[in-house]
């Protein structure tokens, strides 16, 4: 099972401080039903911060965006940024229900972080180590904490943005053949088989 992280070209206001250790992986919600990583970056800069305060931002369709570098301090839990990394979910989970694609992506990200970087870090909600209602009463916090490996769907490997773009190019290349050979079932099956073999579940409908 693979997941994709998208790495925007962030422009930081000032120098980001180094984080010496990581005791917590903190789960947040954006408190906005619809928003992008770029918007979060703008909001946080308007607070006078260096930029997006989270290390990862997960959209409702399962796309994962990298925010602050993993080795840098975030800006997501007052007084605890020196010992934690932050994962923010698009959505307002004081009232909304989390989509399955987003939940699975967060769980895959947790497996990746725990297995490759922070095996001893405790998974917590913002409200558990800070003064906040975040990530909202409808955020499936306890379910994710207890069952994230099951929801992740097995071993997790990261697929970089560059690898993803190559995959899209290949599918588009085959797709052009479909247009030229309308009705040729063989080419169409080649596309579907290629997607089934190589694509994460969340990406299949888009492609």
Phi, psi and omega per residue, in radians:
X1 nan 2.259 -3.114
X2 -2.123 2.669 3.019
X3 -2.320 2.796 -3.031
X4 -1.983 2.356 2.968
X5 -1.990 2.404 3.117
X6 -1.801 2.267 -3.061
X7 -1.967 1.643 3.096
X8 -1.114 2.782 3.109
X9 -1.546 1.477 -3.083
X10 -1.306 2.587 3.049
X11 -2.106 1.902 -3.023
X12 -1.509 2.483 3.011
X13 -1.534 1.697 -3.115
X14 1.675 -2.998 -3.096
X15 -1.737 2.343 3.118
X16 -1.444 2.362 -3.136
X17 -1.329 2.568 3.098
X18 -1.304 2.520 3.051
X19 -1.812 2.199 -3.022
X20 -1.378 -0.569 -3.079
X21 -2.683 2.927 -3.067
X22 -2.374 1.801 3.108
X23 -1.639 -0.423 -3.018
X24 -2.359 2.531 2.881
X25 -1.939 1.983 -2.945
X26 -1.815 2.255 -3.132
X27 -1.723 2.326 -3.091
X28 -2.273 2.909 2.840
X29 -2.164 2.776 -3.047
X30 -1.389 -0.230 -3.027
X31 1.056 0.472 3.074
X32 -2.449 2.244 -3.074
X33 -1.058 -0.703 3.128
X34 -2.353 2.182 3.068
X35 -2.848 2.894 3.133
X36 -2.031 2.920 3.069
X37 -1.091 -0.638 3.122
X38 -1.109 -0.700 3.114
X39 -1.138 -0.716 3.098
X40 -1.067 -0.714 3.100
X41 -1.041 -0.742 3.132
X42 -1.152 -0.747 3.132
X43 -1.053 -0.785 -3.086
X44 -1.227 -0.612 3.058
X45 -1.149 -0.587 3.115
X46 -1.187 -0.336 3.048
X47 -1.423 -0.081 -3.095
X48 1.609 0.162 -3.132
X49 -1.487 2.981 -3.114
X50 -1.218 -0.391 -3.101
X51 2.742 -2.862 -3.117
X52 -0.839 2.261 -3.019
X53 -1.522 -0.214 -3.106
X54 -1.623 2.705 3.064
X55 -1.473 -0.449 3.083
X56 -2.492 2.571 3.070
X57 -2.273 2.167 -3.049
X58 -1.981 2.102 -3.136
X59 -1.428 2.936 -3.055
X60 -1.152 -0.462 3.139
X61 -1.482 0.028 3.086
X62 1.733 -0.068 3.096
X63 -1.216 2.366 -3.103
X64 -1.968 2.165 3.110
X65 -1.889 2.354 3.020
X66 -1.363 2.413 3.071
X67 -1.908 -1.948 3.130
X68 -1.196 2.580 3.074
X69 -0.995 2.548 -3.050
X70 -1.021 -0.545 -3.074
X71 -1.530 0.017 -3.096
X72 -1.804 2.733 3.060
X73 -1.221 2.463 3.052
X74 -1.598 -2.972 3.045
X75 -2.461 1.347 -3.019
X76 -2.470 -0.365 3.058
X77 -2.420 1.927 -3.100
X78 -0.973 2.227 3.107
X79 1.452 -0.101 -3.084
X80 -2.192 0.149 -3.078
X81 -1.231 -0.353 -3.126
X82 -1.364 -0.118 -3.085
X83 -2.378 0.385 -3.064
X84 -2.610 2.784 2.948
X85 -2.070 2.656 -3.045
X86 -2.043 2.377 3.053
X87 -2.102 2.071 -3.119
X88 -1.894 2.370 3.085
X89 -1.795 2.273 2.959
X90 -0.999 2.367 3.110
X91 2.348 2.881 3.101
X92 -2.093 1.519 -2.960
X93 -1.574 0.349 2.842
X94 -1.399 -0.396 -3.101
X95 -2.293 -0.479 -3.051
X96 -1.567 2.971 3.045
X97 -1.977 2.331 -3.074
X98 -1.225 2.289 3.055
X99 -1.160 2.643 -3.117
X100 -1.061 -0.669 -3.105
X101 -1.084 -0.689 3.136
X102 -1.238 -0.743 3.130
X103 -1.056 -0.770 -3.134
X104 -1.136 -0.715 -3.133
X105 -1.112 -0.726 3.102
X106 -1.090 -0.731 3.135
X107 -1.152 -0.706 3.084
X108 -1.094 -0.713 3.118
X109 -1.113 -0.705 3.106
X110 -1.097 -0.757 3.097
X111 -1.053 -0.787 -3.129
X112 -1.058 -0.800 -3.119
X113 -1.194 -0.741 -3.125
X114 -1.175 -0.706 -3.065
X115 -1.360 -0.507 -3.019
X116 -1.871 -0.369 -3.029
X117 -2.314 -0.867 -2.927
X118 -2.247 1.189 -3.078
X119 -1.101 -0.454 -3.085
X120 -1.750 -0.006 -3.135
X121 -1.238 2.427 3.127
X122 -1.570 2.310 3.100
X123 -1.466 2.153 -3.086
X124 -2.425 2.804 2.932
X125 -1.541 2.707 -3.141
X126 -0.881 -0.772 -3.064
X127 -1.135 -0.295 -3.098
X128 -1.440 -0.323 3.118
X129 -2.266 0.090 3.140
X130 -2.552 2.940 -3.133
X131 -1.492 1.633 -3.044
X132 -2.943 2.769 2.980
X133 -1.628 -0.105 -3.136
X134 -1.109 2.416 0.214
X135 -1.664 0.436 3.078
X136 1.674 2.576 -3.052
X137 -1.169 -0.394 3.131
X138 -1.610 -0.097 3.064
X139 -1.150 2.265 -3.082
X140 -1.331 1.041 -2.965
X141 -1.105 -0.969 -3.091
X142 -1.137 -0.646 3.121
X143 -1.087 -0.800 3.126
X144 -1.141 -0.772 -3.126
X145 -1.040 -0.692 -3.072
X146 -1.500 -0.495 -2.957
X147 -2.212 0.342 -3.015
X148 -1.083 -0.555 3.137
X149 -1.204 -0.663 3.114
X150 -1.156 -0.750 -3.125
X151 -1.234 -0.442 -3.133
X152 -1.172 -0.455 3.048
X153 1.493 0.468 3.073
X154 1.959 -2.853 -3.089
X155 -1.092 2.418 -3.064
X156 -2.002 2.224 3.020
X157 -2.123 2.473 3.130
X158 -1.421 2.425 2.996
X159 -1.924 2.138 -3.094
X160 -1.323 2.869 3.120
X161 -1.045 -0.689 -3.135
X162 -1.095 -0.746 3.119
X163 -1.131 -0.689 3.117
X164 -1.095 -0.746 -3.126
X165 -1.122 -0.640 3.079
X166 -1.125 -0.681 3.124
X167 -1.106 -0.765 3.125
X168 -1.099 -0.723 3.121
X169 -1.037 -0.742 -3.119
X170 -1.146 -0.747 3.130
X171 -1.148 -0.696 3.110
X172 -1.122 -0.660 3.113
X173 -1.065 -0.803 3.100
X174 -1.179 -0.650 -3.135
X175 -1.069 -0.611 3.093
X176 -1.104 -0.573 3.094
X177 -1.154 -0.597 3.115
X178 -1.089 -0.753 -3.141
X179 -1.097 -0.719 -3.108
X180 -1.277 -0.507 -3.071
X181 -2.065 0.987 -3.102
X182 -0.969 2.235 3.110
X183 1.603 -0.091 3.117
X184 -1.470 1.770 -3.001
X185 -1.094 -0.574 -3.090
X186 -1.025 -0.810 -3.141
X187 -1.146 -0.705 -3.133
X188 -1.112 -0.713 3.110
X189 -1.137 -0.570 3.113
X190 -1.075 -0.719 3.114
X191 -1.103 -0.875 -3.099
X192 -1.084 -0.730 3.140
X193 -1.142 -0.663 3.135
X194 -1.140 -0.760 3.120
X195 -1.113 -0.842 -3.103
X196 -1.007 -0.639 -3.064
X197 -1.382 -0.567 -2.936
X198 -1.997 -0.303 -2.991
X199 -1.672 2.447 2.922
X200 -1.099 2.695 -3.079
X201 -0.994 -0.728 -3.038
X202 -1.158 -0.453 -3.052
X203 -1.488 -0.340 -3.037
X204 -1.012 -0.817 -3.137
X205 -1.072 -0.642 -3.132
X206 -1.146 -0.833 -3.127
X207 -1.172 nan nan
